[in-house]
Amino acid sequence: MASDLLQTLANDDVPKRPVEMSLQVHQRLNPLLVTLHLAEFVLQTLPYAFFHFLRALRGACLFSLTGEFRNEGEDHAE
């Protein structure tokens, strides 16, 4: 039965797409995509980058004040 359906679909003619369709799709999708990209950048990427920058800045300040490098995680010096 599946092969009969595929044969039927293979023999059907597919109409060509309208010429204006591409322009209409771009005009509808572009503002949405730009908005989503900006929202993702502002709500996800910037906070992540700021958090890691602040951690590095905190580590640099602690190193400047104490003279000791605080190693978080495994101690590789042993």
PyMOL CGO cylinders between C-alpha atoms (Angstrom):
from pymol import cmd
from pymol.cgo import CYLINDER

trace = [
    CYLINDER, 0.00, 0.00, 0.00, 2.81, 2.42, 0.84, 0.3, 1, 1, 1, 1, 1, 1,
    CYLINDER, 2.81, 2.42, 0.84, 4.47, 1.79, -2.50, 0.3, 1, 1, 1, 1, 1, 1,
    CYLINDER, 4.47, 1.79, -2.50, 1.17, 2.47, -4.31, 0.3, 1, 1, 1, 1, 1, 1,
    CYLINDER, 1.17, 2.47, -4.31, 0.86, 5.80, -2.52, 0.3, 1, 1, 1, 1, 1, 1,
    CYLINDER, 0.86, 5.80, -2.52, 4.43, 6.74, -3.42, 0.3, 1, 1, 1, 1, 1, 1,
    CYLINDER, 4.43, 6.74, -3.42, 3.85, 5.78, -7.04, 0.3, 1, 1, 1, 1, 1, 1,
    CYLINDER, 3.85, 5.78, -7.04, 0.72, 7.90, -7.13, 0.3, 1, 1, 1, 1, 1, 1,
    CYLINDER, 0.72, 7.90, -7.13, 2.59, 10.87, -5.68, 0.3, 1, 1, 1, 1, 1, 1,
    CYLINDER, 2.59, 10.87, -5.68, 5.50, 10.36, -8.08, 0.3, 1, 1, 1, 1, 1, 1,
    CYLINDER, 5.50, 10.36, -8.08, 3.16, 10.63, -11.06, 0.3, 1, 1, 1, 1, 1, 1,
    CYLINDER, 3.16, 10.63, -11.06, 1.37, 13.78, -9.85, 0.3, 1, 1, 1, 1, 1, 1,
    CYLINDER, 1.37, 13.78, -9.85, 2.39, 17.12, -11.30, 0.3, 1, 1, 1, 1, 1, 1,
    CYLINDER, 2.39, 17.12, -11.30, 3.56, 19.72, -8.80, 0.3, 1, 1, 1, 1, 1, 1,
    CYLINDER, 3.56, 19.72, -8.80, 2.51, 23.29, -9.58, 0.3, 1, 1, 1, 1, 1, 1,
    CYLINDER, 2.51, 23.29, -9.58, 5.22, 25.95, -9.72, 0.3, 1, 1, 1, 1, 1, 1,
    CYLINDER, 5.22, 25.95, -9.72, 5.41, 28.38, -6.83, 0.3, 1, 1, 1, 1, 1, 1,
    CYLINDER, 5.41, 28.38, -6.83, 4.19, 31.94, -7.36, 0.3, 1, 1, 1, 1, 1, 1,
    CYLINDER, 4.19, 31.94, -7.36, 6.94, 34.45, -8.14, 0.3, 1, 1, 1, 1, 1, 1,
    CYLINDER, 6.94, 34.45, -8.14, 5.72, 36.84, -5.41, 0.3, 1, 1, 1, 1, 1, 1,
    CYLINDER, 5.72, 36.84, -5.41, 5.82, 34.14, -2.74, 0.3, 1, 1, 1, 1, 1, 1,
    CYLINDER, 5.82, 34.14, -2.74, 9.51, 34.57, -1.99, 0.3, 1, 1, 1, 1, 1, 1,
    CYLINDER, 9.51, 34.57, -1.99, 9.17, 38.31, -1.46, 0.3, 1, 1, 1, 1, 1, 1,
    CYLINDER, 9.17, 38.31, -1.46, 6.07, 37.89, 0.72, 0.3, 1, 1, 1, 1, 1, 1,
    CYLINDER, 6.07, 37.89, 0.72, 7.76, 35.26, 2.88, 0.3, 1, 1, 1, 1, 1, 1,
    CYLINDER, 7.76, 35.26, 2.88, 10.84, 37.46, 3.35, 0.3, 1, 1, 1, 1, 1, 1,
    CYLINDER, 10.84, 37.46, 3.35, 8.74, 40.50, 4.23, 0.3, 1, 1, 1, 1, 1, 1,
    CYLINDER, 8.74, 40.50, 4.23, 6.85, 38.52, 6.89, 0.3, 1, 1, 1, 1, 1, 1,
    CYLINDER, 6.85, 38.52, 6.89, 9.78, 36.57, 8.37, 0.3, 1, 1, 1, 1, 1, 1,
    CYLINDER, 9.78, 36.57, 8.37, 12.62, 39.10, 8.40, 0.3, 1, 1, 1, 1, 1, 1,
    CYLINDER, 12.62, 39.10, 8.40, 11.22, 41.38, 11.16, 0.3, 1, 1, 1, 1, 1, 1,
    CYLINDER, 11.22, 41.38, 11.16, 10.36, 38.35, 13.28, 0.3, 1, 1, 1, 1, 1, 1,
    CYLINDER, 10.36, 38.35, 13.28, 13.81, 36.81, 12.85, 0.3, 1, 1, 1, 1, 1, 1,
    CYLINDER, 13.81, 36.81, 12.85, 15.59, 40.08, 13.65, 0.3, 1, 1, 1, 1, 1, 1,
    CYLINDER, 15.59, 40.08, 13.65, 13.46, 40.50, 16.78, 0.3, 1, 1, 1, 1, 1, 1,
    CYLINDER, 13.46, 40.50, 16.78, 14.17, 36.94, 17.91, 0.3, 1, 1, 1, 1, 1, 1,
    CYLINDER, 14.17, 36.94, 17.91, 17.91, 37.29, 17.30, 0.3, 1, 1, 1, 1, 1, 1,
    CYLINDER, 17.91, 37.29, 17.30, 18.06, 40.56, 19.23, 0.3, 1, 1, 1, 1, 1, 1,
    CYLINDER, 18.06, 40.56, 19.23, 16.02, 39.11, 22.10, 0.3, 1, 1, 1, 1, 1, 1,
    CYLINDER, 16.02, 39.11, 22.10, 18.27, 36.05, 22.29, 0.3, 1, 1, 1, 1, 1, 1,
    CYLINDER, 18.27, 36.05, 22.29, 21.38, 38.23, 22.26, 0.3, 1, 1, 1, 1, 1, 1,
    CYLINDER, 21.38, 38.23, 22.26, 20.10, 40.60, 24.95, 0.3, 1, 1, 1, 1, 1, 1,
    CYLINDER, 20.10, 40.60, 24.95, 18.48, 37.99, 27.21, 0.3, 1, 1, 1, 1, 1, 1,
    CYLINDER, 18.48, 37.99, 27.21, 20.94, 35.10, 26.90, 0.3, 1, 1, 1, 1, 1, 1,
    CYLINDER, 20.94, 35.10, 26.90, 24.29, 36.06, 25.42, 0.3, 1, 1, 1, 1, 1, 1,
    CYLINDER, 24.29, 36.06, 25.42, 24.95, 39.37, 27.18, 0.3, 1, 1, 1, 1, 1, 1,
    CYLINDER, 24.95, 39.37, 27.18, 24.14, 38.12, 30.71, 0.3, 1, 1, 1, 1, 1, 1,
    CYLINDER, 24.14, 38.12, 30.71, 26.33, 35.05, 30.14, 0.3, 1, 1, 1, 1, 1, 1,
    CYLINDER, 26.33, 35.05, 30.14, 29.24, 37.17, 28.92, 0.3, 1, 1, 1, 1, 1, 1,
    CYLINDER, 29.24, 37.17, 28.92, 28.85, 39.72, 31.73, 0.3, 1, 1, 1, 1, 1, 1,
    CYLINDER, 28.85, 39.72, 31.73, 28.72, 36.99, 34.37, 0.3, 1, 1, 1, 1, 1, 1,
    CYLINDER, 28.72, 36.99, 34.37, 31.97, 35.42, 33.17, 0.3, 1, 1, 1, 1, 1, 1,
    CYLINDER, 31.97, 35.42, 33.17, 33.63, 38.81, 32.76, 0.3, 1, 1, 1, 1, 1, 1,
    CYLINDER, 33.63, 38.81, 32.76, 32.69, 39.74, 36.33, 0.3, 1, 1, 1, 1, 1, 1,
    CYLINDER, 32.69, 39.74, 36.33, 34.08, 36.44, 37.62, 0.3, 1, 1, 1, 1, 1, 1,
    CYLINDER, 34.08, 36.44, 37.62, 37.38, 37.13, 35.87, 0.3, 1, 1, 1, 1, 1, 1,
    CYLINDER, 37.38, 37.13, 35.87, 37.43, 40.71, 37.16, 0.3, 1, 1, 1, 1, 1, 1,
    CYLINDER, 37.43, 40.71, 37.16, 36.72, 39.50, 40.69, 0.3, 1, 1, 1, 1, 1, 1,
    CYLINDER, 36.72, 39.50, 40.69, 39.58, 37.00, 40.41, 0.3, 1, 1, 1, 1, 1, 1,
    CYLINDER, 39.58, 37.00, 40.41, 41.94, 39.71, 39.18, 0.3, 1, 1, 1, 1, 1, 1,
    CYLINDER, 41.94, 39.71, 39.18, 40.97, 42.01, 42.06, 0.3, 1, 1, 1, 1, 1, 1,
    CYLINDER, 40.97, 42.01, 42.06, 41.43, 39.23, 44.64, 0.3, 1, 1, 1, 1, 1, 1,
    CYLINDER, 41.43, 39.23, 44.64, 44.81, 38.38, 43.16, 0.3, 1, 1, 1, 1, 1, 1,
    CYLINDER, 44.81, 38.38, 43.16, 45.84, 42.04, 43.30, 0.3, 1, 1, 1, 1, 1, 1,
    CYLINDER, 45.84, 42.04, 43.30, 44.76, 42.38, 46.93, 0.3, 1, 1, 1, 1, 1, 1,
    CYLINDER, 44.76, 42.38, 46.93, 46.02, 39.07, 48.34, 0.3, 1, 1, 1, 1, 1, 1,
    CYLINDER, 46.02, 39.07, 48.34, 48.79, 38.06, 45.95, 0.3, 1, 1, 1, 1, 1, 1,
    CYLINDER, 48.79, 38.06, 45.95, 47.40, 34.51, 45.87, 0.3, 1, 1, 1, 1, 1, 1,
    CYLINDER, 47.40, 34.51, 45.87, 45.73, 32.89, 42.92, 0.3, 1, 1, 1, 1, 1, 1,
    CYLINDER, 45.73, 32.89, 42.92, 42.61, 31.05, 44.01, 0.3, 1, 1, 1, 1, 1, 1,
    CYLINDER, 42.61, 31.05, 44.01, 42.23, 27.87, 42.01, 0.3, 1, 1, 1, 1, 1, 1,
    CYLINDER, 42.23, 27.87, 42.01, 38.62, 26.76, 41.86, 0.3, 1, 1, 1, 1, 1, 1,
    CYLINDER, 38.62, 26.76, 41.86, 38.07, 23.10, 41.11, 0.3, 1, 1, 1, 1, 1, 1,
    CYLINDER, 38.07, 23.10, 41.11, 40.79, 20.45, 41.04, 0.3, 1, 1, 1, 1, 1, 1,
    CYLINDER, 40.79, 20.45, 41.04, 44.12, 21.30, 42.56, 0.3, 1, 1, 1, 1, 1, 1,
    CYLINDER, 44.12, 21.30, 42.56, 46.63, 20.64, 39.76, 0.3, 1, 1, 1, 1, 1, 1,
    CYLINDER, 46.63, 20.64, 39.76, 49.60, 21.78, 41.88, 0.3, 1, 1, 1, 1, 1, 1,
    CYLINDER, 49.60, 21.78, 41.88, 49.68, 18.56, 43.91, 0.3, 1, 1, 1, 1, 1, 1,
]
cmd.load_cgo(trace, "trace")
